[in-house]
Amino acid sequence: MDKEEPRHPYVGANPISKLFFCWLAPLFKIGYKRPLDFEDMYPLRNNDKTEYLVEHLARFLIIILNCLKADS
């Protein structure tokens, strides 16, 4: 049986919780009691991973470069 990866708390948080970062309260509680370890961190959401961010940055830079070429 595969172990299911825990869901990032931001995904299920309501708008008020997102606005005031209440979804981080459990992590703050752990950090108050002891120094945080890597295992205490939440798993990254797919759109926070490097591969996703680099791909979007590259697309954006291509658009900007094409606009600059068109202007000159």
PQR file of N, CA, C, O and H, with PARSE charges and radii, in Angstrom:
ATOM      1  N   MET A   1       0.834  -1.175   0.000 -0.4000 1.5000
ATOM      2  CA  MET A   1       0.000   0.000   0.000 -0.0000 2.0000
ATOM      3  C   MET A   1       0.888   1.252   0.000  0.5500 1.7000
ATOM      4  O   MET A   1       1.800   1.362   0.819 -0.5500 1.4000
ATOM      5  N   ASP A   2       0.624   2.200  -0.920 -0.4000 1.5000
ATOM      6  CA  ASP A   2       1.412   3.428  -0.998 -0.0000 2.0000
ATOM      7  C   ASP A   2       0.991   4.387   0.101  0.5500 1.7000
ATOM      8  O   ASP A   2      -0.191   4.538   0.412 -0.5500 1.4000
ATOM      9  H   ASP A   2      -0.117   2.111  -1.585  0.4000 1.0000
ATOM     10  N   LYS A   3       1.994   5.029   0.677 -0.4000 1.5000
ATOM     11  CA  LYS A   3       1.724   6.029   1.697 -0.0000 2.0000
ATOM     12  C   LYS A   3       1.341   7.336   1.005  0.5500 1.7000
ATOM     13  O   LYS A   3       2.085   7.834   0.160 -0.5500 1.4000
ATOM     14  H   LYS A   3       2.954   4.907   0.424  0.4000 1.0000
ATOM     15  N   GLU A   4       0.195   7.885   1.360 -0.4000 1.5000
ATOM     16  CA  GLU A   4      -0.276   9.117   0.733 -0.0000 2.0000
ATOM     17  C   GLU A   4       0.471  10.313   1.318  0.5500 1.7000
ATOM     18  O   GLU A   4       0.618  10.433   2.534 -0.5500 1.4000
ATOM     19  H   GLU A   4      -0.409   7.480   2.047  0.4000 1.0000
ATOM     20  N   GLU A   5       0.936  11.190   0.440 -0.4000 1.5000
ATOM     21  CA  GLU A   5       1.666  12.375   0.877 -0.0000 2.0000
ATOM     22  C   GLU A   5       0.684  13.353   1.518  0.5500 1.7000
ATOM     23  O   GLU A   5      -0.411  13.559   0.995 -0.5500 1.4000
ATOM     24  H   GLU A   5       0.816  11.093  -0.548  0.4000 1.0000
ATOM     25  N   PRO A   6       1.067  13.963   2.657 -0.5600 1.5000
ATOM     26  CA  PRO A   6       0.152  14.904   3.308  0.2800 2.0000
ATOM     27  C   PRO A   6      -0.126  16.110   2.416  0.5500 1.7000
ATOM     28  O   PRO A   6       0.739  16.570   1.671 -0.5500 1.4000
ATOM     29  N   ARG A   7      -1.345  16.600   2.512 -0.4000 1.5000
ATOM     30  CA  ARG A   7      -1.760  17.748   1.713 -0.0000 2.0000
ATOM     31  C   ARG A   7      -1.247  19.042   2.348  0.5500 1.7000
ATOM     32  O   ARG A   7      -1.195  19.160   3.572 -0.5500 1.4000
ATOM     33  H   ARG A   7      -2.048  16.226   3.117  0.4000 1.0000
ATOM     34  N   HIS A   8      -0.880  19.986   1.530 -0.4000 1.5000
ATOM     35  CA  HIS A   8      -0.430  21.289   2.017 -0.0000 2.0000
ATOM     36  C   HIS A   8      -1.630  21.996   2.652  0.5500 1.7000
ATOM     37  O   HIS A   8      -2.694  22.036   2.035 -0.5500 1.4000
ATOM     38  H   HIS A   8      -0.923  19.890   0.536  0.4000 1.0000
ATOM     39  N   PRO A   9      -1.502  22.550   3.846 -0.5600 1.5000
ATOM     40  CA  PRO A   9      -2.649  23.159   4.528  0.2800 2.0000
ATOM     41  C   PRO A   9      -3.208  24.384   3.806  0.5500 1.7000
ATOM     42  O   PRO A   9      -4.374  24.726   4.003 -0.5500 1.4000
ATOM     43  N   TYR A  10      -2.417  25.042   2.987 -0.4000 1.5000
ATOM     44  CA  TYR A  10      -2.906  26.206   2.249 -0.0000 2.0000
ATOM     45  C   TYR A  10      -4.028  25.818   1.287  0.5500 1.7000
ATOM     46  O   TYR A  10      -4.940  26.603   1.026 -0.5500 1.4000
ATOM     47  H   TYR A  10      -1.470  24.764   2.827  0.4000 1.0000
ATOM     48  N   VAL A  11      -3.943  24.591   0.766 -0.4000 1.5000
ATOM     49  CA  VAL A  11      -4.915  24.126  -0.230 -0.0000 2.0000
ATOM     50  C   VAL A  11      -6.330  24.118   0.342  0.5500 1.7000
ATOM     51  O   VAL A  11      -7.273  24.497  -0.353 -0.5500 1.4000
ATOM     52  H   VAL A  11      -3.202  23.954   0.978  0.4000 1.0000
ATOM     53  N   GLY A  12      -6.494  23.698   1.581 -0.4000 1.5000
ATOM     54  CA  GLY A  12      -7.824  23.612   2.168 -0.0000 2.0000
ATOM     55  C   GLY A  12      -8.204  24.795   3.042  0.5500 1.7000
ATOM     56  O   GLY A  12      -9.274  24.795   3.651 -0.5500 1.4000
ATOM     57  H   GLY A  12      -5.729  23.390   2.145  0.4000 1.0000
ATOM     58  N   ALA A  13      -7.347  25.798   3.111 -0.4000 1.5000
ATOM     59  CA  ALA A  13      -7.609  26.939   3.988 -0.0000 2.0000
ATOM     60  C   ALA A  13      -8.664  27.863   3.390  0.5500 1.7000
ATOM     61  O   ALA A  13      -8.755  28.016   2.172 -0.5500 1.4000
ATOM     62  H   ALA A  13      -6.478  25.797   2.617  0.4000 1.0000
ATOM     63  N   ASN A  14      -9.458  28.475   4.262 -0.4000 1.5000
ATOM     64  CA  ASN A  14     -10.461  29.438   3.795 -0.0000 2.0000
ATOM     65  C   ASN A  14      -9.786  30.785   3.527  0.5500 1.7000
ATOM     66  O   ASN A  14      -8.647  30.988   3.946 -0.5500 1.4000
ATOM     67  H   ASN A  14      -9.385  28.351   5.252  0.4000 1.0000
ATOM     68  N   PRO A  15     -10.460  31.704   2.843 -0.5600 1.5000
ATOM     69  CA  PRO A  15      -9.834  32.991   2.481  0.2800 2.0000
ATOM     70  C   PRO A  15      -9.317  33.798   3.670  0.5500 1.7000
ATOM     71  O   PRO A  15      -8.260  34.423   3.575 -0.5500 1.4000
ATOM     72  N   ILE A  16     -10.037  33.794   4.774 -0.4000 1.5000
ATOM     73  CA  ILE A  16      -9.583  34.543   5.958 -0.0000 2.0000
ATOM     74  C   ILE A  16      -8.299  33.924   6.500  0.5500 1.7000
ATOM     75  O   ILE A  16      -7.365  34.637   6.868 -0.5500 1.4000
ATOM     76  H   ILE A  16     -10.895  33.286   4.851  0.4000 1.0000
ATOM     77  N   SER A  17      -8.258  32.600   6.546 -0.4000 1.5000
ATOM     78  CA  SER A  17      -7.066  31.897   7.015 -0.0000 2.0000
ATOM     79  C   SER A  17      -5.873  32.195   6.112  0.5500 1.7000
ATOM     80  O   SER A  17      -4.751  32.353   6.592 -0.5500 1.4000
ATOM     81  H   SER A  17      -9.017  32.021   6.247  0.4000 1.0000
ATOM     82  N   LYS A  18      -6.117  32.271   4.810 -0.4000 1.5000
ATOM     83  CA  LYS A  18      -5.040  32.600   3.865 -0.0000 2.0000
ATOM     84  C   LYS A  18      -4.580  34.042   4.052  0.5500 1.7000
ATOM     85  O   LYS A  18      -3.385  34.329   3.997 -0.5500 1.4000
ATOM     86  H   LYS A  18      -7.030  32.142   4.420  0.4000 1.0000
ATOM     87  N   LEU A  19      -5.525  34.941   4.272 -0.4000 1.5000
ATOM     88  CA  LEU A  19      -5.206  36.353   4.428 -0.0000 2.0000
ATOM     89  C   LEU A  19      -4.335  36.614   5.659  0.5500 1.7000
ATOM     90  O   LEU A  19      -3.387  37.397   5.604 -0.5500 1.4000
ATOM     91  H   LEU A  19      -6.497  34.707   4.316  0.4000 1.0000
ATOM     92  N   PHE A  20      -4.666  35.950   6.767 -0.4000 1.5000
ATOM     93  CA  PHE A  20      -3.955  36.183   8.021 -0.0000 2.0000
ATOM     94  C   PHE A  20      -2.948  35.082   8.357  0.5500 1.7000
ATOM     95  O   PHE A  20      -2.429  35.040   9.473 -0.5500 1.4000
ATOM     96  H   PHE A  20      -5.436  35.313   6.812  0.4000 1.0000
ATOM     97  N   PHE A  21      -2.666  34.191   7.402 -0.4000 1.5000
ATOM     98  CA  PHE A  21      -1.684  33.111   7.564 -0.0000 2.0000
ATOM     99  C   PHE A  21      -2.018  32.182   8.731  0.5500 1.7000
ATOM    100  O   PHE A  21      -1.116  31.613   9.346 -0.5500 1.4000
ATOM    101  H   PHE A  21      -3.088  34.225   6.496  0.4000 1.0000
ATOM    102  N   CYS A  22      -3.299  32.027   9.039 -0.4000 1.5000
ATOM    103  CA  CYS A  22      -3.713  31.124  10.120 -0.0000 2.0000
ATOM    104  C   CYS A  22      -3.388  29.670   9.783  0.5500 1.7000
ATOM    105  O   CYS A  22      -3.231  28.847  10.685 -0.5500 1.4000
ATOM    106  H   CYS A  22      -4.032  32.489   8.540  0.4000 1.0000
ATOM    107  N   TRP A  23      -3.287  29.352   8.511 -0.4000 1.5000
ATOM    108  CA  TRP A  23      -2.987  27.987   8.110 -0.0000 2.0000
ATOM    109  C   TRP A  23      -1.581  27.571   8.550  0.5500 1.7000
ATOM    110  O   TRP A  23      -1.250  26.385   8.531 -0.5500 1.4000
ATOM    111  H   TRP A  23      -3.414  30.020   7.779  0.4000 1.0000
ATOM    112  N   LEU A  24      -0.757  28.543   8.944 -0.4000 1.5000
ATOM    113  CA  LEU A  24       0.587  28.248   9.438 -0.0000 2.0000
ATOM    114  C   LEU A  24       0.646  28.035  10.946  0.5500 1.7000
ATOM    115  O   LEU A  24       1.709  27.714  11.477 -0.5500 1.4000
ATOM    116  H   LEU A  24      -1.026  29.506   8.959  0.4000 1.0000
ATOM    117  N   ALA A  25      -0.472  28.206  11.645 -0.4000 1.5000
ATOM    118  CA  ALA A  25      -0.492  28.117  13.111 -0.0000 2.0000
ATOM    119  C   ALA A  25       0.084  26.805  13.632  0.5500 1.7000
ATOM    120  O   ALA A  25       0.857  26.841  14.590 -0.5500 1.4000
ATOM    121  H   ALA A  25      -1.335  28.467  11.214  0.4000 1.0000
ATOM    122  N   PRO A  26      -0.247  25.641  13.056 -0.5600 1.5000
ATOM    123  CA  PRO A  26       0.354  24.405  13.581  0.2800 2.0000
ATOM    124  C   PRO A  26       1.884  24.393  13.467  0.5500 1.7000
ATOM    125  O   PRO A  26       2.568  23.894  14.360 -0.5500 1.4000
ATOM    126  N   LEU A  27       2.410  24.933  12.387 -0.4000 1.5000
ATOM    127  CA  LEU A  27       3.861  24.993  12.215 -0.0000 2.0000
ATOM    128  C   LEU A  27       4.484  25.965  13.214  0.5500 1.7000
ATOM    129  O   LEU A  27       5.550  25.697  13.767 -0.5500 1.4000
ATOM    130  H   LEU A  27       1.854  25.339  11.662  0.4000 1.0000
ATOM    131  N   PHE A  28       3.814  27.096  13.443 -0.4000 1.5000
ATOM    132  CA  PHE A  28       4.294  28.058  14.442 -0.0000 2.0000
ATOM    133  C   PHE A  28       4.304  27.429  15.836  0.5500 1.7000
ATOM    134  O   PHE A  28       5.218  27.672  16.625 -0.5500 1.4000
ATOM    135  H   PHE A  28       2.948  27.314  12.994  0.4000 1.0000
ATOM    136  N   LYS A  29       3.295  26.628  16.131 -0.4000 1.5000
ATOM    137  CA  LYS A  29       3.204  25.978  17.433 -0.0000 2.0000
ATOM    138  C   LYS A  29       4.377  25.024  17.652  0.5500 1.7000
ATOM    139  O   LYS A  29       4.974  24.998  18.728 -0.5500 1.4000
ATOM    140  H   LYS A  29       2.554  26.431  15.491  0.4000 1.0000
ATOM    141  N   ILE A  30       4.696  24.247  16.628 -0.4000 1.5000
ATOM    142  CA  ILE A  30       5.839  23.336  16.717 -0.0000 2.0000
ATOM    143  C   ILE A  30       7.134  24.138  16.880  0.5500 1.7000
ATOM    144  O   ILE A  30       7.983  23.804  17.705 -0.5500 1.4000
ATOM    145  H   ILE A  30       4.210  24.269  15.754  0.4000 1.0000
ATOM    146  N   GLY A  31       7.271  25.207  16.077 -0.4000 1.5000
ATOM    147  CA  GLY A  31       8.472  26.035  16.140 -0.0000 2.0000
ATOM    148  C   GLY A  31       8.633  26.762  17.459  0.5500 1.7000
ATOM    149  O   GLY A  31       9.752  27.087  17.856 -0.5500 1.4000
ATOM    150  H   GLY A  31       6.581  25.479  15.407  0.4000 1.0000
ATOM    151  N   TYR A  32       7.529  27.021  18.144 -0.4000 1.5000
ATOM    152  CA  TYR A  32       7.601  27.654  19.461 -0.0000 2.0000
ATOM    153  C   TYR A  32       8.142  26.686  20.493  0.5500 1.7000
ATOM    154  O   TYR A  32       8.864  27.076  21.411 -0.5500 1.4000
ATOM    155  H   TYR A  32       6.620  26.756  17.821  0.4000 1.0000
ATOM    156  N   LYS A  33       7.786  25.416  20.336 -0.4000 1.5000
ATOM    157  CA  LYS A  33       8.190  24.400  21.315 -0.0000 2.0000
ATOM    158  C   LYS A  33       9.626  23.932  21.113  0.5500 1.7000
ATOM    159  O   LYS A  33      10.321  23.615  22.078 -0.5500 1.4000
ATOM    160  H   LYS A  33       7.199  25.099  19.590  0.4000 1.0000
ATOM    161  N   ARG A  34      10.070  23.889  19.852 -0.4000 1.5000
ATOM    162  CA  ARG A  34      11.410  23.391  19.555 -0.0000 2.0000
ATOM    163  C   ARG A  34      11.840  23.911  18.190  0.5500 1.7000
ATOM    164  O   ARG A  34      10.995  24.349  17.408 -0.5500 1.4000
ATOM    165  H   ARG A  34       9.505  24.146  19.068  0.4000 1.0000
ATOM    166  N   PRO A  35      13.134  23.872  17.888 -0.5600 1.5000
ATOM    167  CA  PRO A  35      13.570  24.274  16.544  0.2800 2.0000
ATOM    168  C   PRO A  35      12.951  23.352  15.480  0.5500 1.7000
ATOM    169  O   PRO A  35      12.837  22.143  15.678 -0.5500 1.4000
ATOM    170  N   LEU A  36      12.566  23.936  14.382 -0.4000 1.5000
ATOM    171  CA  LEU A  36      11.944  23.165  13.304 -0.0000 2.0000
ATOM    172  C   LEU A  36      12.976  22.326  12.573  0.5500 1.7000
ATOM    173  O   LEU A  36      14.114  22.751  12.374 -0.5500 1.4000
ATOM    174  H   LEU A  36      12.658  24.919  14.221  0.4000 1.0000
ATOM    175  N   ASP A  37      12.571  21.143  12.182 -0.4000 1.5000
ATOM    176  CA  ASP A  37      13.372  20.253  11.354 -0.0000 2.0000
ATOM    177  C   ASP A  37      12.795  20.251   9.949  0.5500 1.7000
ATOM    178  O   ASP A  37      11.685  20.727   9.714 -0.5500 1.4000
ATOM    179  H   ASP A  37      11.647  20.798  12.344  0.4000 1.0000
ATOM    180  N   PHE A  38      13.564  19.710   9.028 -0.4000 1.5000
ATOM    181  CA  PHE A  38      13.094  19.615   7.644 -0.0000 2.0000
ATOM    182  C   PHE A  38      11.801  18.806   7.557  0.5500 1.7000
ATOM    183  O   PHE A  38      10.919  19.115   6.756 -0.5500 1.4000
ATOM    184  H   PHE A  38      14.467  19.324   9.219  0.4000 1.0000
ATOM    185  N   GLU A  39      11.697  17.767   8.391 -0.4000 1.5000
ATOM    186  CA  GLU A  39      10.514  16.904   8.368 -0.0000 2.0000
ATOM    187  C   GLU A  39       9.253  17.635   8.837  0.5500 1.7000
ATOM    188  O   GLU A  39       8.141  17.193   8.548 -0.5500 1.4000
ATOM    189  H   GLU A  39      12.413  17.517   9.042  0.4000 1.0000
ATOM    190  N   ASP A  40       9.416  18.744   9.554 -0.4000 1.5000
ATOM    191  CA  ASP A  40       8.271  19.517  10.036 -0.0000 2.0000
ATOM    192  C   ASP A  40       7.631  20.360   8.934  0.5500 1.7000
ATOM    193  O   ASP A  40       6.471  20.756   9.045 -0.5500 1.4000
ATOM    194  H   ASP A  40      10.319  19.104   9.789  0.4000 1.0000
ATOM    195  N   MET A  41       8.381  20.630   7.886 -0.4000 1.5000
ATOM    196  CA  MET A  41       7.892  21.488   6.813 -0.0000 2.0000
ATOM    197  C   MET A  41       6.798  20.798   6.005  0.5500 1.7000
ATOM    198  O   MET A  41       6.766  19.573   5.887 -0.5500 1.4000
ATOM    199  H   MET A  41       9.324  20.308   7.796  0.4000 1.0000
ATOM    200  N   TYR A  42       5.918  21.601   5.462 -0.4000 1.5000
ATOM    201  CA  TYR A  42       4.863  21.081   4.609 -0.0000 2.0000
ATOM    202  C   TYR A  42       5.438  20.726   3.248  0.5500 1.7000
ATOM    203  O   TYR A  42       6.412  21.340   2.814 -0.5500 1.4000
ATOM    204  H   TYR A  42       5.944  22.596   5.558  0.4000 1.0000
ATOM    205  N   PRO A  43       4.855  19.748   2.566 -0.5600 1.5000
ATOM    206  CA  PRO A  43       5.334  19.430   1.215  0.2800 2.0000
ATOM    207  C   PRO A  43       5.018  20.594   0.279  0.5500 1.7000
ATOM    208  O   PRO A  43       4.020  21.293   0.460 -0.5500 1.4000
ATOM    209  N   LEU A  44       5.863  20.794  -0.709 -0.4000 1.5000
ATOM    210  CA  LEU A  44       5.624  21.872  -1.673 -0.0000 2.0000
ATOM    211  C   LEU A  44       4.431  21.541  -2.558  0.5500 1.7000
ATOM    212  O   LEU A  44       4.222  20.395  -2.957 -0.5500 1.4000
ATOM    213  H   LEU A  44       6.673  20.227  -0.856  0.4000 1.0000
ATOM    214  N   ARG A  45       3.660  22.574  -2.852 -0.4000 1.5000
ATOM    215  CA  ARG A  45       2.591  22.405  -3.837 -0.0000 2.0000
ATOM    216  C   ARG A  45       3.261  22.374  -5.209  0.5500 1.7000
ATOM    217  O   ARG A  45       4.371  22.880  -5.369 -0.5500 1.4000
ATOM    218  H   ARG A  45       3.829  23.505  -2.528  0.4000 1.0000
ATOM    219  N   ASN A  46       2.597  21.787  -6.187 -0.4000 1.5000
ATOM    220  CA  ASN A  46       3.189  21.672  -7.528 -0.0000 2.0000
ATOM    221  C   ASN A  46       3.566  23.030  -8.107  0.5500 1.7000
ATOM    222  O   ASN A  46       4.609  23.159  -8.748 -0.5500 1.4000
ATOM    223  H   ASN A  46       1.695  21.375  -6.057  0.4000 1.0000
ATOM    224  N   ASN A  47       2.728  24.048  -7.888 -0.4000 1.5000
ATOM    225  CA  ASN A  47       3.041  25.356  -8.464 -0.0000 2.0000
ATOM    226  C   ASN A  47       4.074  26.142  -7.647  0.5500 1.7000
ATOM    227  O   ASN A  47       4.377  27.288  -7.979 -0.5500 1.4000
ATOM    228  H   ASN A  47       1.881  23.944  -7.367  0.4000 1.0000
ATOM    229  N   ASP A  48       4.608  25.546  -6.598 -0.4000 1.5000
ATOM    230  CA  ASP A  48       5.713  26.147  -5.844 -0.0000 2.0000
ATOM    231  C   ASP A  48       7.041  25.448  -6.124  0.5500 1.7000
ATOM    232  O   ASP A  48       8.080  25.847  -5.598 -0.5500 1.4000
ATOM    233  H   ASP A  48       4.362  24.615  -6.329  0.4000 1.0000
ATOM    234  N   LYS A  49       7.007  24.419  -6.941 -0.4000 1.5000
ATOM    235  CA  LYS A  49       8.225  23.660  -7.243 -0.0000 2.0000
ATOM    236  C   LYS A  49       9.045  24.373  -8.311  0.5500 1.7000
ATOM    237  O   LYS A  49       8.503  25.097  -9.146 -0.5500 1.4000
ATOM    238  H   LYS A  49       6.163  24.094  -7.368  0.4000 1.0000
ATOM    239  N   THR A  50      10.344  24.161  -8.277 -0.4000 1.5000
ATOM    240  CA  THR A  50      11.273  24.839  -9.166 -0.0000 2.0000
ATOM    241  C   THR A  50      10.949  24.616 -10.631  0.5500 1.7000
ATOM    242  O   THR A  50      10.997  25.555 -11.425 -0.5500 1.4000
ATOM    243  H   THR A  50      10.785  23.573  -7.599  0.4000 1.0000
ATOM    244  N   GLU A  51      10.618  23.384 -11.000 -0.4000 1.5000
ATOM    245  CA  GLU A  51      10.352  23.081 -12.412 -0.0000 2.0000
ATOM    246  C   GLU A  51       9.224  23.961 -12.954  0.5500 1.7000
ATOM    247  O   GLU A  51       9.327  24.515 -14.049 -0.5500 1.4000
ATOM    248  H   GLU A  51      10.578  22.621 -10.355  0.4000 1.0000
ATOM    249  N   TYR A  52       8.162  24.080 -12.183 -0.4000 1.5000
ATOM    250  CA  TYR A  52       6.998  24.876 -12.596 -0.0000 2.0000
ATOM    251  C   TYR A  52       7.373  26.356 -12.698  0.5500 1.7000
ATOM    252  O   TYR A  52       7.034  27.024 -13.675 -0.5500 1.4000
ATOM    253  H   TYR A  52       8.079  23.631 -11.294  0.4000 1.0000
ATOM    254  N   LEU A  53       8.071  26.860 -11.686 -0.4000 1.5000
ATOM    255  CA  LEU A  53       8.423  28.276 -11.654 -0.0000 2.0000
ATOM    256  C   LEU A  53       9.389  28.660 -12.771  0.5500 1.7000
ATOM    257  O   LEU A  53       9.243  29.717 -13.384 -0.5500 1.4000
ATOM    258  H   LEU A  53       8.347  26.318 -10.893  0.4000 1.0000
ATOM    259  N   VAL A  54      10.378  27.802 -13.036 -0.4000 1.5000
ATOM    260  CA  VAL A  54      11.341  28.085 -14.105 -0.0000 2.0000
ATOM    261  C   VAL A  54      10.645  28.082 -15.456  0.5500 1.7000
ATOM    262  O   VAL A  54      10.926  28.934 -16.299 -0.5500 1.4000
ATOM    263  H   VAL A  54      10.496  26.943 -12.538  0.4000 1.0000
ATOM    264  N   GLU A  55       9.745  27.142 -15.671 -0.4000 1.5000
ATOM    265  CA  GLU A  55       9.017  27.077 -16.936 -0.0000 2.0000
ATOM    266  C   GLU A  55       8.199  28.349 -17.160  0.5500 1.7000
ATOM    267  O   GLU A  55       8.189  28.891 -18.265 -0.5500 1.4000
ATOM    268  H   GLU A  55       9.516  26.450 -14.987  0.4000 1.0000
ATOM    269  N   HIS A  56       7.521  28.823 -16.129 -0.4000 1.5000
ATOM    270  CA  HIS A  56       6.722  30.042 -16.272 -0.0000 2.0000
ATOM    271  C   HIS A  56       7.603  31.285 -16.437  0.5500 1.7000
ATOM    272  O   HIS A  56       7.260  32.192 -17.195 -0.5500 1.4000
ATOM    273  H   HIS A  56       7.529  28.383 -15.231  0.4000 1.0000
ATOM    274  N   LEU A  57       8.711  31.326 -15.744 -0.4000 1.5000
ATOM    275  CA  LEU A  57       9.633  32.448 -15.901 -0.0000 2.0000
ATOM    276  C   LEU A  57      10.187  32.478 -17.323  0.5500 1.7000
ATOM    277  O   LEU A  57      10.284  33.546 -17.928 -0.5500 1.4000
ATOM    278  H   LEU A  57       8.989  30.590 -15.128  0.4000 1.0000
ATOM    279  N   ALA A  58      10.548  31.325 -17.854 -0.4000 1.5000
ATOM    280  CA  ALA A  58      11.086  31.252 -19.217 -0.0000 2.0000
ATOM    281  C   ALA A  58      10.048  31.741 -20.226  0.5500 1.7000
ATOM    282  O   ALA A  58      10.381  32.495 -21.140 -0.5500 1.4000
ATOM    283  H   ALA A  58      10.470  30.457 -17.363  0.4000 1.0000
ATOM    284  N   ARG A  59       8.807  31.323 -20.067 -0.4000 1.5000
ATOM    285  CA  ARG A  59       7.740  31.789 -20.978 -0.0000 2.0000
ATOM    286  C   ARG A  59       7.584  33.306 -20.906  0.5500 1.7000
ATOM    287  O   ARG A  59       7.451  33.975 -21.930 -0.5500 1.4000
ATOM    288  H   ARG A  59       8.537  30.711 -19.325  0.4000 1.0000
ATOM    289  N   PHE A  60       7.603  33.837 -19.687 -0.4000 1.5000
ATOM    290  CA  PHE A  60       7.451  35.275 -19.494 -0.0000 2.0000
ATOM    291  C   PHE A  60       8.612  36.033 -20.125  0.5500 1.7000
ATOM    292  O   PHE A  60       8.405  37.062 -20.767 -0.5500 1.4000
ATOM    293  H   PHE A  60       7.712  33.294 -18.855  0.4000 1.0000
ATOM    294  N   LEU A  61       9.831  35.532 -19.947 -0.4000 1.5000
ATOM    295  CA  LEU A  61      10.996  36.200 -20.526 -0.0000 2.0000
ATOM    296  C   LEU A  61      10.969  36.168 -22.053  0.5500 1.7000
ATOM    297  O   LEU A  61      11.384  37.130 -22.700 -0.5500 1.4000
ATOM    298  H   LEU A  61       9.999  34.696 -19.426  0.4000 1.0000
ATOM    299  N   ILE A  62      10.488  35.078 -22.627 -0.4000 1.5000
ATOM    300  CA  ILE A  62      10.356  34.993 -24.083 -0.0000 2.0000
ATOM    301  C   ILE A  62       9.364  36.034 -24.580  0.5500 1.7000
ATOM    302  O   ILE A  62       9.603  36.679 -25.601 -0.5500 1.4000
ATOM    303  H   ILE A  62      10.151  34.296 -22.102  0.4000 1.0000
ATOM    304  N   ILE A  63       8.266  36.204 -23.877 -0.4000 1.5000
ATOM    305  CA  ILE A  63       7.271  37.217 -24.262 -0.0000 2.0000
ATOM    306  C   ILE A  63       7.883  38.614 -24.199  0.5500 1.7000
ATOM    307  O   ILE A  63       7.689  39.421 -25.107 -0.5500 1.4000
ATOM    308  H   ILE A  63       8.071  35.680 -23.047  0.4000 1.0000
ATOM    309  N   ILE A  64       8.619  38.895 -23.131 -0.4000 1.5000
ATOM    310  CA  ILE A  64       9.253  40.209 -22.985 -0.0000 2.0000
ATOM    311  C   ILE A  64      10.277  40.438 -24.091  0.5500 1.7000
ATOM    312  O   ILE A  64      10.313  41.516 -24.684 -0.5500 1.4000
ATOM    313  H   ILE A  64       8.776  38.239 -22.393  0.4000 1.0000
ATOM    314  N   LEU A  65      11.104  39.442 -24.376 -0.4000 1.5000
ATOM    315  CA  LEU A  65      12.107  39.588 -25.423 -0.0000 2.0000
ATOM    316  C   LEU A  65      11.460  39.797 -26.788  0.5500 1.7000
ATOM    317  O   LEU A  65      11.947  40.600 -27.585 -0.5500 1.4000
ATOM    318  H   LEU A  65      11.074  38.566 -23.895  0.4000 1.0000
ATOM    319  N   ASN A  66      10.389  39.098 -27.061 -0.4000 1.5000
ATOM    320  CA  ASN A  66       9.673  39.289 -28.326 -0.0000 2.0000
ATOM    321  C   ASN A  66       9.087  40.689 -28.431  0.5500 1.7000
ATOM    322  O   ASN A  66       9.089  41.282 -29.510 -0.5500 1.4000
ATOM    323  H   ASN A  66       9.994  38.446 -26.414  0.4000 1.0000
ATOM    324  N   CYS A  67       8.589  41.220 -27.334 -0.4000 1.5000
ATOM    325  CA  CYS A  67       8.053  42.593 -27.321 -0.0000 2.0000
ATOM    326  C   CYS A  67       9.172  43.600 -27.552  0.5500 1.7000
ATOM    327  O   CYS A  67       8.991  44.575 -28.280 -0.5500 1.4000
ATOM    328  H   CYS A  67       8.586  40.738 -26.457  0.4000 1.0000
ATOM    329  N   LEU A  68      10.317  43.370 -26.942 -0.4000 1.5000
ATOM    330  CA  LEU A  68      11.444  44.288 -27.113 -0.0000 2.0000
ATOM    331  C   LEU A  68      11.959  44.241 -28.554  0.5500 1.7000
ATOM    332  O   LEU A  68      12.335  45.275 -29.107 -0.5500 1.4000
ATOM    333  H   LEU A  68      10.464  42.577 -26.350  0.4000 1.0000
ATOM    334  N   LYS A  69      11.980  43.066 -29.160 -0.4000 1.5000
ATOM    335  CA  LYS A  69      12.414  42.954 -30.550 -0.0000 2.0000
ATOM    336  C   LYS A  69      11.446  43.660 -31.485  0.5500 1.7000
ATOM    337  O   LYS A  69      11.856  44.287 -32.462 -0.5500 1.4000
ATOM    338  H   LYS A  69      11.675  42.227 -28.711  0.4000 1.0000
ATOM    339  N   ALA A  70      10.153  43.554 -31.179 -0.4000 1.5000
ATOM    340  CA  ALA A  70       9.136  44.191 -32.005 -0.0000 2.0000
ATOM    341  C   ALA A  70       9.218  45.714 -31.926  0.5500 1.7000
ATOM    342  O   ALA A  70       8.940  46.409 -32.904 -0.5500 1.4000
ATOM    343  H   ALA A  70       9.819  43.045 -30.385  0.4000 1.0000
ATOM    344  N   ASP A  71       9.602  46.228 -30.755 -0.4000 1.5000
ATOM    345  CA  ASP A  71       9.701  47.675 -30.555 -0.0000 2.0000
ATOM    346  C   ASP A  71      10.934  48.273 -31.230  0.5500 1.7000
ATOM    347  O   ASP A  71      10.939  49.459 -31.560 -0.5500 1.4000
ATOM    348  H   ASP A  71       9.828  45.664 -29.960  0.4000 1.0000
ATOM    349  N   SER A  72      11.966  47.480 -31.437 -0.4000 1.5000
ATOM    350  CA  SER A  72      13.199  48.039 -32.013 -0.0000 2.0000
ATOM    351  C   SER A  72      13.285  47.875 -33.498  0.5500 1.7000
ATOM    352  O   SER A  72      14.266  48.298 -34.110 -0.5500 1.4000
ATOM    353  H   SER A  72      11.962  46.517 -31.169  0.4000 1.0000
TER
END
